[in-house]
Amino acid sequence: MALTDSCKYHGKLLLRRVKSKNAAAREQRDMIRNTAASWGSLARAFHWGLGIAIIGMLAYGW
């Protein structure tokens, strides 16, 4: 996200994050990758898959 758009608010300069159409399309396409802000969909799928497998093995063992 680029910090390109600015506006004045009570004499202070505030910078807003502006997404271009290409950036939004790239975010949709790259959801599988990890970012600094969140885990990707592949990492989430492995996390929940292993959690379900562990619970299943515990239930099967008892």
HELIX and SHEET records of a PDB file:
HELIX    1   1 LYS A   21  ARG A   29  1                                   9    
HELIX    2   2 SER A   41  GLY A   61  1                                  21    
SHEET    1   A 2 ALA A   2  TYR A   9  0                                        
SHEET    2   A 2 LYS A  12  VAL A  18 -1                                        
END                                                                             
